Amino acid sequence: MQVKRPQTPLLPEAKNLLAVCFLCLTGFNSLIFLLTLFTAFKVNKIAERKTTFAQLVNGETVYIAEQDRNWRYPAVIQKVVSDWTTLTFNWDDKLVGSNQNQTDSGIKVGNRRIPTATWFASLLLEPKFAQASLPKIAELVPTGVFTGQLRSTTIISYLSEPRAVRLGEWEIDMIATRILVDRTTGRDERISFNRTFTVQAVEIPRSPLGKDAPLIEQKIYEMRSSGLQITRMVEFNPQQRR
């Protein structure tokens, strides 16, 4: 008599199959849920950056996008470095921006004087750095500047793209030439001024008085309106950038 052996089923029992399917479906749904949360988080981050349009006084409409508080346009960083250089080393016996062509008697620094524009340029420096730099700059200013005998101007021939050092801090290279002209003889002296600047993002100050503030206070806040300050400058060595 032949005994039939029980055959091994090709498929698991139905209840086991349903359990496996349920576990797979649960895992898949959990993955979808996590991806949905991640996508929502990213969308909210983008949505927080408000965008709008603004119209300038001249009628031009510009696009404005909200960015991180330490973010700055590369062109703004370049302008701060350029403005500091030209204001610091463009010397004349007249007040810059004076409609009446007023004589600039300068501002006293120690036993010497510096042009008023040079003092305003120091507002673009980190305060302690400015305090240490002004006496050294004053040593470079000849007394003939305030009598009208000498005039100095600066030509910037190269300004690199800012390089991010860390969040809210950049380095930028500059190649410039300072030209000191003697108006009585016509002779000029050309001095190379090649530097690597370190620029740092800072809070943008707001004047409590706004347009009602004294002119000098308005100018001070205007100089700091970029939310940037120069914290360091060293001799620019092009060989180190290759």
C-alpha positions in Angstrom: 0.0 0.0 0.0 1.5 3.4 -1.1 1.5 6.1 1.6 1.0 9.6 0.2 3.4 12.1 1.6 2.0 15.6 2.3 3.0 18.0 -0.4 4.8 21.2 0.5 2.7 24.1 -0.6 4.3 26.3 -3.3 2.9 29.4 -1.6 2.5 30.3 2.1 -0.9 30.1 3.7 -3.2 33.0 2.7 -3.1 34.5 6.2 0.7 34.7 6.2 0.7 36.3 2.7 -1.7 38.9 3.9 0.5 39.7 6.9 3.6 40.1 4.7 1.7 42.4 2.3 0.4 44.5 5.2 3.9 44.9 6.6 5.3 45.9 3.2 2.4 48.4 2.7 3.0 49.9 6.2 6.7 50.3 5.5 6.0 51.9 2.1 3.5 54.3 3.6 5.9 55.3 6.4 8.6 56.1 3.8 6.1 58.2 1.8 5.2 60.0 5.0 8.8 60.8 5.8 9.4 62.1 2.3 6.3 64.3 2.5 7.6 65.8 5.8 11.0 66.5 4.3 9.4 68.1 1.2 7.1 70.2 3.3 10.1 71.4 5.4 12.0 72.5 2.3 9.0 74.3 0.8 8.4 76.2 4.1 12.1 77.3 4.1 11.7 78.6 0.6 8.4 80.2 1.4 9.9 82.1 4.4 12.1 84.0 1.9 9.7 86.7 0.9 10.0 88.2 -2.6 8.6 91.5 -3.7 9.1 94.4 -6.0 10.1 97.9 -5.1 10.0 101.1 -7.1 12.8 103.6 -6.8 12.4 107.3 -6.8 13.5 107.5 -10.5 10.7 105.1 -11.4 12.8 102.0 -11.9 11.3 98.8 -10.5 13.6 96.3 -8.9 13.1 92.8 -7.7 13.8 92.1 -4.0 14.4 88.7 -2.5 14.8 87.9 1.2 18.0 86.1 2.0 19.9 85.0 5.1 20.8 87.9 7.4 24.5 87.3 6.8 24.2 87.1 3.0 25.5 90.0 0.9 25.7 90.6 -2.9 29.2 90.2 -4.3 28.9 93.6 -5.9 28.1 95.2 -2.5 31.2 93.6 -1.0 33.3 95.0 -3.9 31.8 98.4 -3.5 32.7 98.6 0.2 36.3 97.8 -0.5 36.3 100.2 -3.5 34.7 103.0 -1.5 37.1 102.6 1.4 40.1 102.8 -0.8 39.0 105.8 -2.8 37.7 107.8 0.2 40.8 107.0 2.2 43.4 108.0 -0.4 41.7 110.6 -2.6 43.0 113.7 -0.9 42.1 117.3 -1.7 41.8 120.6 0.1 38.1 120.7 -0.7 35.2 118.9 1.1 34.0 116.0 -1.0 30.4 116.6 -2.0 30.4 120.3 -1.0 28.2 122.3 -3.2 30.0 125.5 -2.2 33.4 124.0 -2.8 34.3 124.5 0.9 37.8 124.1 2.1 38.6 121.0 4.0 40.5 121.7 7.2 40.7 118.0 8.0 40.2 116.1 11.2 42.9 115.8 13.8 44.3 112.4 14.6 47.1 112.7 17.2 49.5 115.4 16.1 48.5 115.2 12.5 45.4 115.7 10.3 43.5 113.6 7.8 41.0 114.7 5.2 37.3 114.5 6.3 36.5 111.9 3.6 39.3 109.7 5.0 37.7 109.8 8.5 34.3 108.8 7.1 36.0 105.9 5.3 37.2 104.6 8.7 33.6 103.9 9.5 33.8 101.0 7.0 36.5 99.4 9.3 35.9 97.3 12.4 36.1 99.9 15.2 39.3 98.6 16.9 40.9 98.1 13.5 39.9 101.7 12.6 41.4 103.0 15.8 44.7 101.3 15.1 44.7 102.3 11.4 43.9 106.0 11.5 47.3 107.1 13.1 49.2 105.2 10.4 47.1 106.7 7.6 47.6 110.2 9.1 51.4 109.7 8.8 50.9 109.3 5.0 49.0 112.5 4.5 51.3 115.4 3.6 50.5 118.8 5.1 50.5 120.2 1.5 47.2 118.5 0.9 45.4 121.0 3.1 47.0 124.0 1.4 46.0 122.8 -2.1 49.6 122.1 -3.1 49.2 118.4 -3.3 46.4 116.2 -4.5 46.1 112.4 -4.3 43.8 110.1 -6.3 43.5 106.3 -6.6 43.0 104.1 -9.6 41.7 100.6 -9.0 42.8 98.3 -11.9 41.6 95.0 -10.4 39.0 93.9 -7.9 38.5 90.1 -7.5 35.2 88.3 -6.9 34.7 87.8 -3.1 35.7 84.4 -1.8 33.6 83.0 1.1 35.8 82.2 4.1 32.9 81.2 6.3 29.3 82.2 6.7 29.2 86.0 6.7 32.9 86.5 5.9 34.8 87.0 2.6 38.2 87.8 1.2 38.7 90.0 -1.8 41.9 91.0 -3.7 42.6 94.5 -5.1 45.3 96.0 -7.3 45.4 99.8 -7.2 47.8 102.7 -7.7 47.9 105.8 -5.6 48.9 108.9 -7.5 50.2 112.0 -5.6 50.4 115.1 -7.7 52.3 118.3 -6.9 50.2 121.1 -8.4 53.0 123.6 -8.2 55.5 121.6 -10.2 53.3 119.1 -12.0 55.4 116.2 -10.8 53.6 113.0 -9.6 54.5 110.0 -7.5 52.9 106.6 -8.2 52.5 104.2 -5.3 51.3 100.6 -5.6 48.5 99.6 -3.2 47.8 95.9 -3.6 45.9 94.4 -0.7 43.7 91.4 0.3 40.8 92.5 2.4 38.8 90.5 4.8 35.2 91.7 5.0 32.6 90.7 7.6 28.8 91.0 7.7 27.4 92.9 10.6 24.0 94.2 11.6 22.7 97.1 9.5 22.2 100.1 11.9 19.0 102.2 11.7 19.0 105.9 12.5 16.3 106.6 15.2 15.7 110.1 13.7 15.8 109.1 10.0 15.7 112.1 7.7 15.4 114.4 10.7 18.9 113.4 12.0 21.8 115.9 11.6 23.6 115.6 8.3 26.7 114.1 9.9 24.6 111.4 11.6 22.9 110.7 8.3 26.3 110.3 6.6 27.5 107.9 9.4 24.5 105.6 9.0 24.8 105.8 5.2 28.4 104.6 5.4 27.2 101.6 7.4 24.1 100.9 5.4 25.7 97.9 3.5 25.9 95.9 6.8 29.6 95.2 6.1 32.9 96.1 7.8 36.6 95.5 6.9 38.3 93.5 9.6 41.7 92.9 8.1 44.0 93.8 5.1 47.3 92.3 4.1 49.6 92.6 1.2 48.2 90.9 -1.9 50.4 88.2 -3.3 49.1 87.0 -6.7 51.5 84.0 -6.6 49.5 82.6 -3.6 46.2 82.6 -5.6 47.5 80.4 -8.4 
